[in-house]
């Protein structure tokens, strides 16, 4: 019988150690979200806040991404906002969730970043490609933490060297 794939969510998790204090990483990740998200996730070609004010719990945003040559437009809402600890958002009409978690390491001198991406369902026509989708999503999660590590550590070096 032809197997159309499972209805199990696609979950990718990646982690890295960043040589910056958690509060500095969160400033880049959370406070600078609208400026910096396209830098660590270059698939994002458009990003805008739909709600007024700074990023906070309940903020709604719109993004346009080009992933593997496929253009998608989605709206998402910030559903987790814990300064210096966690930032998360969930698709408004699309079944995805992203979570960035920071764990203090070395008495606040560095942090472990844990990124989780969850696609809660795969559209029926994509189910024959489920294994490939899982591989691509995991590779994307690993690229995300690599990019965030490089960008936040470089921002730290710039901030440190520009301080009198």
N, C-alpha and C positions, 0 to 999 in steps of 0.2 A: 504494500500500500504506500502511496505517496505521502511523505511526511512534510507538512507545511511549516514545521518548526514549533518550538514551544512558546508558551505564553509567559515564560519566566522573564523577569526583568533583566536587562543588560546592565551590569554593575561593573564599573572600573574604579580601581583605587590605586593611587600612587602617593608616595611619600618621599620627602627629602629633608635633610638638615640644612637650615639656612643660618649663616653666621651673622645674624642680626637679632636684636631684641624683638620679642613678639609685638610690642607696641609700635615699633618702627615698621615692621612688616604689615601690621594691620592698617597703619596710615596709608601705605601704598595700596594695599588690597581693598580696604573698605572706604576710607575717607577719599582716596583718589580713584575710586572705582571707575567713574565715567571717563576719566582721562587715561587710566592705565589698563583697563580690561582689554582693549584692542591690542595693546603691546604684548601682553602675555598670551593672548589668544588671537593671533593674527588672522584667523578665519573670520573674525568679526570685522565687517567692512562698514557698518553703520551702527551707531549706538546712541540712544537718546533717552532721557528721563521723561516719563509722561506725567509724573507727579512733581509738584514744586518742592523746592528745598533740597537739603543735603540727603545723601543716602541714609536710609534708616529703615527700621522694620515697617513693612507695608509699601515701600517705594515700588512703583511700577515702571518698567522700562521696556523699550522695544529695541530689538537687535535684528540686523540682517547679517547672515553668515554665508560664506561659501565654503562648504565642506566637500572635499573630493569632487569639485566641479559642480556641486549641487547647491543652488541658492535657496535659502529658507529665511523666512521672516517670522519672528516669534515675539510674543510679549511674555515677560516674566515678572514675578514679584519677589521682593526680598522677604523671606519667611524666617530667616535666622539672622539676628544682628546682635552679637555679643562682643563688644569692643575688646580687642587684643586676644580673643579666643576663637570665635567662629563667625563665618559669614555664609549664608546659604540663600539660594533662590530656586524658585520652582516655576515651571511653565504655566501660564495662565490657561491656554487652551491646548498646549502640547504636553505630552506625558514625560517631562524630564525634570531632574533635580540636580543641582550642583551644590556641594558643600566644601568649604575651605575651613580646616580646623588647625589651630596653632597650639602646640604643646610646648610649654616653657622647658628649656633645657639649659643646664649650666648656670643656674641662678639668674636667669633672665638675659644672659649674654647671647643666646642663640635660641632657635626654636625648631621643632619638627613641624613641617607643613604636611598635612594629610588632605589630599584632594579626592573627593568621591563624586563620580558622575553616575547617575542612574537614569536609564531610559526604561520607563515602567512597562512599555509595550512596543512591539514591532508591528508595523502595518502588515496586513495579510500578504500583500504582494512582495514584501521584503523578506518574509520568513525563510524562503529558500536560501537566503544569503546570511542567515543568522550568525554562523560561525565567523564569517568575514567581518560582519558588523561588530561582533565582540572583540575581534583583534584590532580593528581600526579604533574603536572606542578606548581600548586599553592603551594603545599607542598614543592617542590624543591626551589621555590623562597623564601619561609619563612626560610627554612634551610640555604640558601645562606646568607641572612642578619644576621641570628643568628651566623653563622660561622665567617662572617666578623667582627661582633661586638666583639666576643670573641678574635679573633686573633689580631685585631688592638688594642684593649684595653690592651691585654697581651703584645704586642710589645711596647706599650707606657710605661707600668710598667717596662719592662726590660730596655728600653732606659733611663727612669728616674732614676732607681736604679743603673745603671752602670755609670751615669754621676757623676764625682767627685764633 
